[in-house]
Amino acid sequence: MRVRLDELVSSALERGAAVPAFTCYDFTTALAVVAAAEESGRGVILLVAPKTAAAPTGPRLIAALRALADDAGVPVSVQLDHASDLDVIRDSVTAGADAVLADGSALPFGENIGLVREVRAALDAQGASDVVIEAELGGLAGDEDKAFGVDTDGHPAGLTDPRQVQDFVSRTGAQLLAVAVGNAHGRYTGEPRLHWDVLEAIASRTELPLVLHGASGIPAADLVKATSMRVGKVNFNTELRTGILATLEAETTAHRADGENLQGLLGRWSSSASRFAGATLDMLSS
């Protein structure tokens, strides 16, 4: 069943849990993720990357994910991830996205607020006032040099400034807040180090559910600990993709030899995605 993203996440936080969000570049992966969620009896979030949404087939994929969410036996939300292009946002919502991450994190503080407000106004004008908006505060890095570096004052660079949280939340009207506390997109080559003091300070300044991006590679114990500090949504992409690709690399030759057995290969693809999604659902619910 399709549900509002903020309600799904808030419900999980009340149970001391978090909801995993998985980037789905294709329908096979989405089917596997939802199947794992149904087997576990827990809700899940299907993410669509902005480049996927902007592709000619993007709206059709979002529409398919929306139909999958409607038909699911557990709560499912469909979210456009890391978006700033108003045309892509409008088209994605028209196609069926329930939520949008209006990402102005690379902009100066005031411009970030302006972007989120602009997205809210555009969706309201479109008659989509029920679409949930997630915003991001802090320079969430695409690499560890930025996520784990230091600024000119010797402080961690790019982290969310807890002192800005209340002002940002009140002025944007966002319903979820993605934070930068030492997490990074992509692979970690070293040991991820979350700044718990920063996360705790952020959590003390807002009642909004917090979101942790770049979770692939962060130890399970840390992700579970984060749920005690209002982190109710955790995004996964890299581990899901690499697991699928490793399976395809290992299995393709055998399935080609087996009469070009595409159905069997897709089954292995699905199994890889489902295993990872199921394990993650169990972890964040413990």
Secondary structure, DSSP 8 states (H G I E B T S, - for coil): -B--HHHHHHHHHHTT--EEEEE-SSHHHHHHHHHHHHHHT--EEEEE-HHHHHSTTHHHHHHHHHHHHHH-SS-EEEEEEEE--HHHHHHHHHHT-SEEEE--TTS-HHHHHHHHHHHHHHHHHTT-TTSEEEEEES--BSSHHHHS-B-TTSSBTT---HHHHHHHHHHH--SEEEE-SS-BSS--SS-----HHHHHHHHTT--S-EEE---TTS-HHHHHHHGGGTEEEEEE-HHHHHHHHHHHHHHHHHHHHTTS-HHHHHHHHHHHHHHHHHHHHHHHH-
